[in-house]
């Protein structure tokens, strides 16, 4: 009996992380709250604070977004043909592109209300958290987060803004460029876009 109790205690302590895992909805609420707090913070207000504000936003976003998984899904069938170096380069470019896209969407939100309408979990591995941003004009903007469980926590692999999946949207654009031109042309355009946005932010 003593041995059984000892085994149970060891199991509980060595697997304490399992019981500390927060739900997908809580994961999203935590990150959204932090993002909105940054947008409301006076020290990040104004056009001259764009770089500092976006750096703070990126720091929080990177904690819950899995950019490698999003890169794989967005590049689709063309991912497997990439070398390790090409994959790393693409992830960095895609991460920058996606962060800018997401940040631009939310930067206009400050005093709006965020409602968490639903949470669905499939097989304990995948989840979708549905939210609505209620604007001052009472307009509802649906933003849904798709997540997967890593074994330790929940990570975002796609965002659906007003019914449009960012991953699917980019996959369609990327595939068209690769088919009509080449993968190298896609990377070239992404680098040019990154340079243009960096210049614009200054």
N, C-alpha and C positions, 0 to 999 in steps of 0.2 A: 504493500500500500504506500509506504514511504517513497519507494522508487518511482511509483506512478505519479505521485504528487511532485516529486523533483523533476521528472520529465516534463510535466505540464508547465511548471514554473519556467523551466529553461525555454520551452517552446514559446511561451508568452513574451518573455524578455527578448529573445532573439528575433521575434517577429513583430515587435512593437510598431514598426513602421507600417505594417499592414493595417493596423487599427487606427493609425493617425492620418490615413489618406482622406483628403477632403473630397467632396462630391464634385462632379464637373461644373454644376451650377455655382458652387462656392468658389471654385477655381476661377471661373469667369468673373464672378462678382468682385473678387479680390482685385483682379487686374483692372477691371473697368473702373472701380472706385479709385484706384491709384492714378489711372490715366486722367480721370475727370478732376481729381485734386490738383494735378499738375496744370491742367488747362485753366483752373480757377485761381491758381496761385499768382498773386500780383507780381512776383519777381520774374515770372515767365511771360508776362503780358507785353504786347507790342511787337511790331515788325523787327525792331532791332534786337529782339530776344529770340528770334526764330531758331537759330542754331542751338542755343542753350536749351530751349523748350523741347526741340526735337531730340536732342541728345538724352534728356531726361525721360522722354516718352519711349525712346528705343530701349533704354536700359530696363524698363518695366516690361515692355512687349517681349523682349528676348527671353524672359523668364518662363513664358508659357507657350510661345510659338515654336514649333519644330520646323525650322526652315529647310533642313535637309529633306524631310519627308514631303514638304510642300514642293520642293524643287523636283523631286522624283515624279510626283503626281502631275506637275505642270509640264514637265518635259515629255512625259508619257513614254512611248515606245523608243524614243531617241535616247533615253537615259542610259540604257544598258550598253550602248555603243561608245560611251564617253570614257576617256582615260581617267585615272584618279585625279590627275592635275586639272583636267577639264571640269570634272565634277566639283572640285573645290572652288574653281574660278566661277563656275555657274552659280553655285550656292551663294557666294558672296555678292554677285551681281543681282541675283534674284531677291535675296534678302533685302538689299538696298531698295530695289524696285517696289517690293511688297510693303515694306515699312513706310515708304513715301506715300504709296497709294492709300494705305490704311490711315496714316496720320492725317493726310489731307482731308479724308472723309470725316474724321472726328474733331479736327481742330476748330470747326465752326460750332461745336457743341460746348456749352459752358454751364448754363443754368437749367438745361433740359433734364427731364426726368427719364430714368431708365427703368423699365419694367421687365422682370424676368418671367416670361409667360409659360415656359414649359421646359422640361428636361426629360430626354429619352435616352436610355442606356440599352444597348444590344449586346447580349452575350458577355457582359462585363468588360468588353474590349473597346467598343465604340460608343460615342455619345453625341447628342446634339442639344445645345442649349439655345433656346429661342428667346430673343429679347426685342424690346421695342423702345426706341428713343422718341419721347413725346416732346415736340418742339414748343416754343412759346406760342406759336400759332395753332397749337393743338394738332399738328400734323404728326402722324405715326410713321416712323422709319424703322422697318424691321431689319434687325441684324442678327443672324444666326451663326453660332460657332460650332464647328464640327471638331470633335476631339477623339483621341485614342489613348488607351491606358498603356503606359510604358512598363508597368510592373511596380512603379513607385508613385507616379503621379499622372495627371491628365495633361496632354499636350494638344494644342490646336494644330490641325492640319489643313483647315479650310475655313473661310469666312464667306457667308452669303449675305450680301448687302442689297436690300430691296429686291430680293429674288435672284440676284446674279452672283454665282459662285466665282470668287476671285481665281481659284485654281483652274476651273473649267474655262473661264474666259481667257486666261493666259495660255492655257494649253492649246486652245483654238488658234490664237494669234501666233504662238511659237511654231506650231505645226505648219501653218501656212507659209511662214517665212522660210523654214527649213526645206519644205517641199519645192517652193518656187526658187529658192536660192541655195542656201547651205547653212549648216550649223554655225560656221564661222561668221557668216553674215548676221545671224541672230546675235551672237556675242558682240559683234562690232556695233550693232544698233543699240544694244543694252548699255554698252560703254559710253556711246555718244549721248544717250538719254541721261545717264548718270552724271556726265560732265555738264550737260545743259542745266540739270536741276541743281547741281552744286553751285554753279555760277549764279543762277537765279536767286538762290537763298542768301547769297552774300550781299 
